[in-house]
């Protein structure tokens, strides 16, 4: 026999006596039965302009009342909770040991505030049902992976079916059961919402079970009692119907469309909209996890997945938005991302090191060649000083697409801003020419994380010396200049951001272990260029070798990294320099 969930929904109308009487009336159903409640809070679920807000106020039970209800239900069957908002998460947390499982309606799957709240609770012994009405198979897979990774429940079950007024037979979701089950190898829950007066109200669940459903969810109400809400599809104790008519319609039901217009309309009306927590200015970057609250609202706008997809595709705001507003597609623009490689020929320890050869290319050209492999980049720029001594670098730009820029000799931030303003660049991937082995895989990880977290500055927490990359918003550089008109130490640009976390959103990323080593791959000493040429001699026959190829070579030949492994970075070991940088890059509060 399939497991059955008795859905109380809101038939109680906010009457505590009604809901307790209903629980008692259905207490005879024990083994292989569950009962599900919907704890919700009007102000957590919706804005006051939403048409059902006043009804949600009527349906509200406090924590103590929910505790009594759950204790009574637990005496005879498993207890489930429908989670709609953060109040539902609170009730779950307060009754954690008594709850068998939770369910998320399809509209709640887009609510990152609920996801974040649930992620803080141990759900390893809880079942999780996710409703997939209106989602195609790719979207179902997306949410399965997301909730498995973030919540780690004991088991995820997929539910088909949604509630409409009226709910047509074609809305039932029976045609989805086999497809969903075979595609995802998950148990399937069938949520039945047909008219209680219809013959199908009892037998449609039987057809669902015949079609492969493992669990049936059915609304109930008190027999011979006044019910204010959710009575449309709810059954009393005494209802029975015929099977034959249902069986005759079975074949047609399996042919129903996987997604119909009514499902899409249902999602459109019920989905919780992402609303900006604070006003945002044109050009700012957004984090779906931090910059939004989620409520049912009468306002139109993009849902959380649509916004996240835009952010993941490197978009930022193209207009200013007020607190509480939703976002539209036209509010975004694709960020203009550029690699800027800083280079000078003034090195004292290793004269004109940028022009030293690694194989057939100079060090700066090899750096540019690898930067040209970076994806999602509009320009690669070689930025040097406007001094005569650096002018010869214009002959080492590797190919014609690379922009050659000359600017301030000492103020590197000013040098960057001069070219970013000219080319209307939004985001800079900062590289120095003494790092010839920069790699696209590391860049993509950092760039993706930078946008998803709405960061000002992003870098890896740990990386082999010479392989880390910095992602910096041009807006953040402009802010630095507003505090430091002459950024005298911006050769060490990192300090202006890391040293001021109260002014900039810093995002330090954990790279995969496969991309982390304790090797030195920056050029500053003779030993470095010796190692780099040995690397190139060993790998040049493979063509365009990657950082992983280099790591594999050095892992297999430990004598190679010993060539320069004894050299330490000055800005990490010279305490006098560190103290100077800390003192001169800190923004002083006025």
C-alpha positions as CSV (number, residue, x, y, z in Angstrom):
1,X,0.0,0.0,0.0
2,X,1.3,3.4,-0.9
3,X,2.2,5.8,1.9
4,X,-0.6,8.4,2.3
5,X,-0.2,12.0,3.6
6,X,-3.3,13.6,5.0
7,X,-3.1,17.2,4.0
8,X,-4.8,19.5,6.6
9,X,-3.9,22.7,4.6
10,X,-6.1,25.6,5.8
11,X,-9.5,24.0,6.3
12,X,-9.2,25.0,9.9
13,X,-9.6,28.7,9.1
14,X,-7.5,29.6,12.0
15,X,-9.7,27.7,14.5
16,X,-7.6,25.7,17.0
17,X,-10.6,23.6,18.1
18,X,-11.3,22.7,14.5
19,X,-7.8,21.5,13.7
20,X,-7.6,19.5,16.9
21,X,-10.9,17.8,16.2
22,X,-9.8,17.0,12.6
23,X,-6.6,15.4,13.9
24,X,-8.6,13.3,16.4
25,X,-11.1,12.3,13.7
26,X,-8.4,11.0,11.4
27,X,-6.4,9.4,14.3
28,X,-7.7,5.9,13.2
29,X,-5.3,6.1,10.2
30,X,-2.0,5.1,11.8
31,X,0.5,2.7,10.1
32,X,1.8,4.0,6.8
33,X,0.1,7.4,7.2
34,X,1.4,10.9,7.7
35,X,-0.4,14.2,8.4
36,X,0.8,17.6,7.0
37,X,0.3,21.1,8.3
38,X,1.1,24.5,6.9
39,X,2.5,26.9,9.5
40,X,2.9,30.3,7.9
41,X,3.1,34.0,9.0
42,X,1.4,36.7,7.0
43,X,4.3,39.2,7.1
44,X,6.9,36.6,6.3
45,X,4.9,35.2,3.4
46,X,3.5,38.2,1.7
47,X,3.5,42.0,1.5
48,X,0.4,43.8,2.7
49,X,-0.8,44.6,-0.8
50,X,-1.1,40.9,-1.7
51,X,-4.7,39.9,-2.0
52,X,-4.5,37.0,0.5
53,X,-2.5,38.8,3.2
54,X,-5.6,39.3,5.4
55,X,-6.5,35.6,5.1
56,X,-3.0,34.7,6.1
57,X,-3.5,36.8,9.3
58,X,-6.6,34.9,10.1
59,X,-4.8,31.5,9.6
60,X,-1.9,32.3,12.0
61,X,-1.2,30.0,15.0
62,X,1.5,30.9,17.5
63,X,4.4,28.6,18.4
64,X,2.6,27.2,21.5
65,X,-0.5,26.3,19.5
66,X,1.6,24.6,16.8
67,X,3.4,22.6,19.5
68,X,0.1,21.3,20.9
69,X,-1.2,20.4,17.4
70,X,2.0,18.6,16.5
71,X,2.1,16.7,19.8
72,X,-1.5,15.5,19.2
73,X,-0.9,14.4,15.6
74,X,2.4,12.6,16.6
75,X,0.4,10.2,18.8
76,X,-0.9,8.3,15.7
77,X,1.1,9.1,12.6
78,X,4.1,10.8,11.1
79,X,4.0,14.6,11.1
80,X,5.0,16.7,8.0
81,X,5.3,20.4,7.6
82,X,4.7,22.5,4.5
83,X,7.4,25.2,4.6
84,X,6.4,28.5,3.0
85,X,8.5,31.1,4.8
86,X,11.0,31.6,7.7
87,X,8.2,31.2,10.3
88,X,7.6,27.7,9.0
89,X,11.3,27.0,9.5
90,X,11.0,28.3,13.0
91,X,8.2,25.9,13.8
92,X,10.3,23.1,12.3
93,X,13.2,24.0,14.5
94,X,11.1,24.2,17.6
95,X,9.6,20.8,17.0
96,X,12.6,19.2,15.2
97,X,12.5,15.7,16.9
98,X,8.7,15.3,16.2
99,X,8.8,16.1,12.5
100,X,9.2,13.3,10.0
101,X,9.6,15.3,6.8
102,X,9.0,18.7,5.1
103,X,7.6,19.8,1.8
104,X,8.5,22.8,-0.4
105,X,6.0,24.0,-2.9
106,X,7.4,24.8,-6.3
107,X,7.2,28.6,-5.6
108,X,9.2,28.2,-2.4
109,X,12.1,26.5,-4.4
110,X,13.0,30.0,-5.7
111,X,13.1,31.4,-2.1
112,X,16.8,31.7,-1.1
113,X,15.9,33.1,2.3
114,X,14.0,29.9,3.2
115,X,16.9,27.8,1.7
116,X,19.4,29.7,3.8
117,X,17.3,29.2,7.0
118,X,16.8,25.5,6.3
119,X,20.5,25.0,5.6
120,X,21.2,25.9,9.3
121,X,19.1,23.0,10.5
122,X,20.2,19.3,10.6
123,X,17.8,17.6,8.1
124,X,19.8,14.4,7.8
125,X,17.0,12.4,9.4
126,X,14.2,14.2,7.5
127,X,12.4,13.5,4.2
128,X,12.1,16.4,1.8
129,X,9.3,16.6,-0.8
130,X,9.8,19.2,-3.6
131,X,6.8,20.0,-5.8
132,X,7.8,20.4,-9.4
133,X,4.6,21.8,-11.0
134,X,5.6,24.0,-14.1
135,X,9.3,22.9,-14.0
136,X,10.9,21.1,-17.0
137,X,13.3,18.2,-16.5
138,X,16.4,20.4,-16.6
139,X,15.0,22.7,-13.9
140,X,14.0,19.7,-11.8
141,X,17.6,18.4,-12.0
142,X,18.8,21.9,-11.0
143,X,16.7,22.0,-7.9
144,X,17.4,18.4,-6.9
145,X,21.1,19.0,-7.0
146,X,20.8,22.4,-5.2
147,X,18.7,21.1,-2.3
148,X,20.6,17.9,-2.0
149,X,23.9,19.8,-1.7
150,X,22.6,22.6,0.6
151,X,20.2,20.7,2.9
152,X,21.5,17.1,2.9
153,X,18.1,15.5,3.8
154,X,17.7,11.8,4.4
155,X,15.8,11.5,1.1
156,X,14.3,13.8,-1.5
157,X,10.9,12.9,-3.1
158,X,9.5,14.5,-6.2
159,X,5.8,15.7,-6.1
160,X,3.6,16.3,-9.1
161,X,0.2,18.0,-9.1
162,X,-0.9,21.5,-8.3
163,X,-4.1,23.2,-6.9
164,X,-6.3,25.2,-9.2
165,X,-9.8,26.5,-9.1
166,X,-11.2,24.6,-10.8
167,X,-8.5,21.8,-11.0
168,X,-8.9,20.1,-14.3
169,X,-8.1,16.4,-14.8
170,X,-5.3,17.5,-17.1
171,X,-3.8,19.4,-14.2
172,X,-3.4,16.3,-12.1
173,X,0.2,15.5,-13.2
174,X,-0.4,11.7,-13.8
175,X,1.4,12.0,-17.2
176,X,4.6,13.0,-15.4
177,X,4.9,10.2,-12.9
178,X,6.8,7.6,-15.0
179,X,8.9,10.3,-16.7
180,X,10.0,11.9,-13.5
181,X,10.6,8.5,-11.8
182,X,12.7,7.1,-14.6
183,X,14.7,10.2,-15.1
184,X,15.6,10.9,-11.5
185,X,15.2,7.5,-9.8
186,X,13.3,9.1,-6.9
187,X,10.1,8.2,-5.2
188,X,7.2,10.2,-6.6
189,X,4.4,11.9,-4.6
190,X,1.0,12.5,-6.2
191,X,-0.8,15.6,-4.9
192,X,-4.5,15.3,-5.8
193,X,-6.6,18.5,-5.9
194,X,-9.7,17.6,-8.1
195,X,-13.2,18.7,-7.1
196,X,-14.4,16.8,-4.0
197,X,-17.8,16.4,-5.6
198,X,-16.3,14.6,-8.6
199,X,-16.1,10.9,-8.9
200,X,-12.4,11.2,-9.5
201,X,-11.7,12.6,-6.1
202,X,-11.1,9.2,-4.7
203,X,-10.1,7.2,-7.7
204,X,-7.6,9.5,-9.2
205,X,-5.0,8.7,-6.5
206,X,-5.6,5.0,-7.3
207,X,-4.7,5.7,-10.9
208,X,-1.6,7.6,-9.8
209,X,-0.5,4.6,-7.8
210,X,-1.1,2.4,-10.8
211,X,1.1,4.8,-12.8
212,X,4.0,4.4,-10.3
213,X,3.4,7.0,-7.6
214,X,4.8,5.9,-4.2
215,X,3.0,8.4,-2.0
216,X,-0.4,10.1,-2.2
217,X,-1.2,13.4,-0.7
218,X,-4.9,14.2,-0.1
219,X,-6.7,17.2,1.4
220,X,-9.2,16.5,4.2
221,X,-11.8,18.4,6.2
222,X,-14.1,17.7,9.2
223,X,-17.3,15.8,8.3
224,X,-20.5,17.8,8.9
225,X,-18.6,20.9,10.0
226,X,-18.4,24.4,8.5
227,X,-15.1,24.8,6.6
228,X,-14.1,28.3,5.4
229,X,-11.0,27.6,3.3
230,X,-9.5,24.8,1.1
231,X,-12.7,22.8,1.1
232,X,-12.7,22.6,-2.7
233,X,-10.6,19.4,-3.0
234,X,-10.9,18.2,0.6
235,X,-12.6,14.9,1.5
236,X,-14.6,14.0,4.6
237,X,-14.6,10.5,6.1
238,X,-17.7,9.1,4.3
239,X,-16.8,9.9,0.7
240,X,-16.6,7.0,-1.8
241,X,-16.9,6.9,-5.5
242,X,-16.9,4.7,-8.5
243,X,-13.8,3.5,-10.4
244,X,-15.0,2.6,-13.8
245,X,-15.3,6.1,-15.2
246,X,-11.8,7.0,-13.9
247,X,-10.3,3.9,-15.5
248,X,-12.0,4.7,-18.8
249,X,-10.2,8.1,-18.8
250,X,-6.8,6.7,-17.7
251,X,-5.2,6.5,-21.1
252,X,-6.1,10.1,-21.9
253,X,-4.7,11.3,-18.6
254,X,-1.2,9.8,-19.4
255,X,-1.1,11.9,-22.6
256,X,-1.5,15.3,-20.9
257,X,1.2,17.9,-21.5
258,X,4.1,17.9,-19.1
259,X,3.6,21.6,-18.5
260,X,0.5,23.5,-19.4
261,X,-0.4,27.2,-19.4
262,X,-2.4,26.9,-16.2
263,X,0.6,25.6,-14.3
264,X,2.7,28.5,-15.5
265,X,0.0,30.9,-14.4
266,X,-0.1,29.1,-11.1
267,X,3.6,29.6,-10.6
268,X,3.4,33.2,-11.8
269,X,0.7,34.0,-9.2
270,X,2.1,32.1,-6.3
271,X,5.9,32.5,-6.6
272,X,7.6,34.6,-3.9
273,X,9.2,37.6,-5.6
274,X,12.8,38.6,-4.8
275,X,12.6,42.2,-3.4
276,X,15.7,44.3,-2.9
277,X,16.6,44.7,0.8
278,X,18.3,48.0,0.1
279,X,18.5,50.6,-2.7
280,X,21.1,49.8,-5.3
281,X,22.9,52.1,-7.6
282,X,23.5,51.7,-11.3
283,X,26.6,49.5,-12.0
284,X,26.4,47.7,-8.7
285,X,26.7,43.9,-8.4
286,X,24.1,41.7,-6.7
287,X,24.2,38.6,-4.6
288,X,21.0,36.5,-4.7
289,X,21.8,35.2,-1.3
290,X,22.4,38.5,0.4
291,X,20.6,41.4,-1.4
292,X,17.0,40.1,-1.5
293,X,14.1,39.2,0.7
294,X,11.4,36.9,-0.7
295,X,7.7,37.5,-0.4
296,X,4.5,36.9,-2.3
297,X,3.8,40.3,-3.8
298,X,1.5,42.1,-6.3
299,X,4.6,43.4,-8.1
300,X,5.9,41.9,-11.3
301,X,9.5,40.9,-11.7
302,X,12.2,38.3,-12.3
303,X,12.3,35.2,-10.0
304,X,15.4,34.2,-8.0
305,X,16.5,31.6,-10.6
306,X,16.3,34.1,-13.4
307,X,18.2,36.7,-11.4
308,X,20.8,34.1,-10.4
309,X,21.2,33.0,-14.1
310,X,21.9,36.6,-15.1
311,X,24.4,37.1,-12.3
312,X,26.1,33.8,-13.2
313,X,26.3,35.1,-16.8
314,X,28.2,38.1,-15.5
315,X,25.5,40.8,-15.5
316,X,25.2,43.8,-13.2
317,X,22.6,46.6,-12.7
318,X,22.2,49.0,-15.6
319,X,19.8,51.3,-13.7
320,X,19.4,52.4,-10.0
321,X,16.7,50.6,-8.0
322,X,14.9,51.5,-4.8
323,X,14.5,49.3,-1.7
324,X,11.7,46.9,-2.0
325,X,11.6,46.9,-5.8
326,X,11.6,43.8,-8.0
327,X,14.0,43.5,-11.0
328,X,13.3,43.2,-14.7
329,X,15.5,41.8,-17.4
330,X,16.1,45.3,-18.8
331,X,17.5,46.3,-15.4
332,X,20.7,44.3,-16.2
333,X,23.6,44.6,-18.6
334,X,26.5,42.3,-19.4
335,X,29.5,43.4,-17.5
336,X,32.5,44.6,-19.6
337,X,35.4,42.5,-18.2
338,X,39.0,43.1,-19.1
339,X,42.4,41.6,-18.2
340,X,44.9,44.2,-17.3
341,X,48.5,43.1,-17.1
342,X,50.8,45.5,-15.2
343,X,54.4,45.6,-16.4
344,X,57.5,47.7,-16.0
345,X,61.1,47.2,-17.1
346,X,62.6,48.8,-14.0
347,X,63.4,45.6,-12.0
348,X,66.6,45.7,-10.0
349,X,66.9,42.1,-8.9
350,X,66.5,40.7,-12.4
351,X,67.0,43.3,-15.1
352,X,64.3,43.7,-17.7
353,X,62.8,40.4,-16.5
354,X,59.7,40.8,-18.6
355,X,61.8,40.4,-21.7
356,X,63.6,37.3,-20.6
357,X,62.8,34.3,-22.9
358,X,60.8,31.2,-21.8
359,X,61.1,29.1,-24.9
360,X,60.4,31.3,-27.9
361,X,58.4,33.9,-26.1
362,X,59.4,36.6,-23.6
363,X,57.9,36.3,-20.1
364,X,55.5,39.1,-20.7
365,X,54.3,37.6,-24.0
366,X,53.7,34.2,-22.4
367,X,51.7,35.9,-19.7
368,X,49.6,37.7,-22.4
369,X,49.2,34.5,-24.4
370,X,47.7,32.8,-21.4
371,X,45.5,35.8,-20.6
372,X,44.1,35.7,-24.1
373,X,42.7,32.2,-23.2
374,X,40.5,33.7,-20.5
375,X,36.8,33.4,-21.3
376,X,34.2,36.1,-20.9
377,X,36.7,38.8,-21.4
378,X,36.3,41.8,-23.8
379,X,39.9,43.1,-23.8
380,X,43.4,42.1,-22.8
381,X,45.5,45.2,-21.9
382,X,49.2,45.5,-21.3
383,X,49.5,48.5,-19.0
384,X,52.9,50.1,-18.4
385,X,54.2,53.6,-17.5
386,X,54.5,56.6,-19.7
387,X,58.2,56.7,-19.2
388,X,60.6,56.4,-22.2
389,X,62.3,53.4,-20.5
390,X,59.0,51.3,-20.8
391,X,58.0,52.3,-24.3
392,X,59.7,49.3,-25.9
393,X,57.1,47.0,-24.3
394,X,54.7,48.1,-27.2
395,X,56.6,45.5,-29.3
396,X,55.7,42.7,-26.9
397,X,51.9,42.6,-26.9
398,X,51.8,39.0,-28.4
399,X,49.0,39.8,-30.9
400,X,47.2,42.8,-32.5
401,X,44.0,42.4,-30.3
402,X,46.0,43.3,-27.1
403,X,45.6,47.0,-26.1
404,X,48.9,48.7,-25.2
405,X,48.4,51.4,-22.6
406,X,50.8,53.8,-20.9
407,X,50.0,55.7,-17.7
408,X,51.2,56.9,-14.3
409,X,54.5,55.3,-13.5
410,X,53.9,54.8,-9.8
411,X,50.1,55.1,-9.2
412,X,49.1,51.8,-10.7
413,X,45.4,52.3,-9.7
414,X,45.4,55.6,-11.7
415,X,47.0,53.8,-14.6
416,X,44.2,51.2,-14.5
417,X,41.4,53.8,-14.2
418,X,42.7,55.8,-17.2
419,X,42.1,52.8,-19.5
420,X,39.0,51.5,-17.8
421,X,37.3,54.8,-18.1
422,X,38.3,55.0,-21.8
423,X,37.0,51.5,-22.6
424,X,34.0,51.6,-20.2
425,X,35.3,48.5,-18.3
426,X,33.3,47.3,-15.3
427,X,35.5,44.6,-13.9
428,X,39.2,44.1,-14.0
429,X,41.0,40.8,-13.9
430,X,44.3,42.0,-12.4
431,X,47.5,40.2,-13.5
432,X,51.2,41.1,-13.2
433,X,53.6,40.3,-16.0
434,X,55.9,38.4,-13.7
435,X,53.3,35.6,-13.6
436,X,53.5,33.9,-17.0
437,X,51.6,30.7,-16.1
438,X,48.2,32.3,-15.2
439,X,45.4,29.8,-16.0
440,X,41.8,30.1,-17.4
441,X,40.5,27.4,-15.0
442,X,41.5,29.4,-11.9
443,X,40.2,32.6,-13.5
444,X,36.8,31.1,-14.3
445,X,36.3,29.8,-10.7
446,X,37.2,33.3,-9.2
447,X,35.1,35.2,-11.8
448,X,32.0,33.1,-11.2
449,X,32.4,33.4,-7.4
450,X,33.0,37.2,-7.7
451,X,29.6,37.8,-9.4
452,X,27.6,35.2,-7.5
453,X,28.7,36.9,-4.2
454,X,28.3,40.5,-5.4
455,X,31.9,41.1,-4.4
456,X,34.2,44.1,-4.8
457,X,37.4,42.2,-4.6
458,X,38.0,38.4,-5.2
459,X,41.1,36.2,-5.0
460,X,41.9,32.7,-4.0
461,X,42.7,32.0,-0.3
462,X,45.5,29.7,-1.2
463,X,47.3,29.3,-4.5
464,X,50.8,28.6,-5.8
465,X,52.8,31.8,-5.9
466,X,52.3,33.3,-9.3
467,X,49.0,31.6,-10.1
468,X,46.6,33.7,-8.1
469,X,44.4,36.2,-9.9
470,X,42.5,39.2,-8.6
471,X,39.0,40.2,-9.7
472,X,38.3,43.9,-8.9
473,X,35.3,46.1,-9.7
474,X,36.2,49.4,-11.3
475,X,33.7,51.0,-8.9
476,X,35.9,49.8,-6.0
477,X,39.0,51.2,-7.6
478,X,37.2,54.6,-8.1
479,X,36.4,54.5,-4.3
480,X,40.0,53.8,-3.5
481,X,41.0,56.9,-5.5
482,X,38.4,59.0,-3.7
483,X,40.2,58.2,-0.4
484,X,43.8,58.2,-1.9
485,X,44.1,60.8,-4.6
486,X,47.7,59.7,-4.9
487,X,47.8,55.9,-4.3
488,X,51.5,55.8,-3.7
489,X,51.6,52.1,-2.8
490,X,49.3,50.8,-5.5
491,X,52.0,48.6,-6.9
492,X,50.7,46.5,-3.9
493,X,47.1,47.1,-5.0
494,X,45.8,44.2,-3.0
495,X,46.4,46.0,0.3
496,X,43.9,48.8,-0.5
497,X,41.1,46.3,-0.5
498,X,42.1,43.6,2.0
499,X,43.1,46.3,4.5
500,X,39.6,47.9,4.3
501,X,37.0,45.2,4.7
502,X,34.5,47.6,6.2
503,X,34.5,49.6,2.9
504,X,34.7,46.7,0.4
505,X,33.1,43.3,0.1
506,X,36.1,40.9,0.1
507,X,35.6,37.4,-1.4
508,X,38.4,34.9,-0.7
509,X,37.7,31.7,-2.5
510,X,38.7,28.1,-1.7
511,X,40.2,26.6,-4.9
512,X,39.9,22.9,-5.6
513,X,42.8,20.9,-4.1
514,X,43.9,20.0,-7.7
515,X,44.7,23.7,-8.3
516,X,46.6,24.4,-5.1
517,X,50.4,23.7,-4.6
518,X,53.3,25.1,-2.6
519,X,55.3,26.0,-5.7
520,X,56.8,29.3,-6.8
521,X,55.8,30.4,-10.3
522,X,56.6,34.1,-10.2
523,X,59.6,35.7,-11.9
524,X,62.0,37.8,-9.9
525,X,65.3,35.8,-9.6
526,X,67.6,33.9,-11.9
527,X,66.4,30.6,-10.3
528,X,62.9,31.4,-11.4
529,X,63.8,31.8,-15.1
530,X,65.8,28.6,-15.0
531,X,62.8,26.7,-13.6
532,X,60.4,28.2,-16.1
533,X,62.5,27.1,-19.1
534,X,62.8,23.6,-17.7
535,X,59.0,23.5,-17.4
536,X,58.7,24.8,-21.0
537,X,61.2,22.3,-22.3
538,X,59.3,19.4,-20.7
539,X,55.8,20.5,-21.8
540,X,56.2,22.5,-25.0
541,X,55.6,19.4,-27.1
542,X,52.1,19.1,-25.7
543,X,51.0,22.4,-27.1
544,X,49.1,24.8,-24.9
545,X,49.9,23.3,-21.5
546,X,47.8,24.3,-18.5
547,X,48.6,24.9,-14.8
548,X,47.5,21.3,-14.1
549,X,50.1,20.1,-16.6
550,X,52.7,22.1,-14.8
551,X,51.7,20.8,-11.4
552,X,51.8,17.2,-12.6
553,X,55.3,17.8,-14.0
554,X,56.5,19.4,-10.7
555,X,54.8,16.7,-8.6
556,X,56.5,14.0,-10.6
557,X,59.9,15.7,-10.5
558,X,60.5,17.1,-7.0
559,X,64.0,18.2,-8.0
560,X,62.5,20.9,-10.2
561,X,60.6,23.0,-7.6
562,X,63.7,22.8,-5.4
563,X,65.4,25.2,-7.9
564,X,63.6,28.2,-6.6
565,X,61.7,26.8,-3.6
566,X,64.0,28.6,-1.1
567,X,63.0,32.1,-2.3
568,X,60.4,33.9,-0.2
569,X,58.1,36.7,-1.2
570,X,59.2,40.1,0.2
571,X,55.7,41.4,0.9
572,X,55.0,38.3,3.0
573,X,58.3,38.3,5.0
574,X,59.6,41.9,5.1
575,X,57.8,43.2,8.3
576,X,59.0,46.7,7.6
577,X,57.2,46.7,4.2
578,X,54.2,45.1,5.7
579,X,53.9,47.7,8.4
580,X,54.3,50.5,5.8
581,X,51.6,49.0,3.6
582,X,49.2,48.5,6.5
583,X,49.7,52.1,7.6
584,X,49.5,53.7,4.2
585,X,46.6,51.8,2.6
586,X,44.1,51.9,5.5
587,X,41.2,54.2,5.0
588,X,41.0,56.6,7.9
589,X,37.5,57.2,9.2
590,X,36.6,60.9,9.2
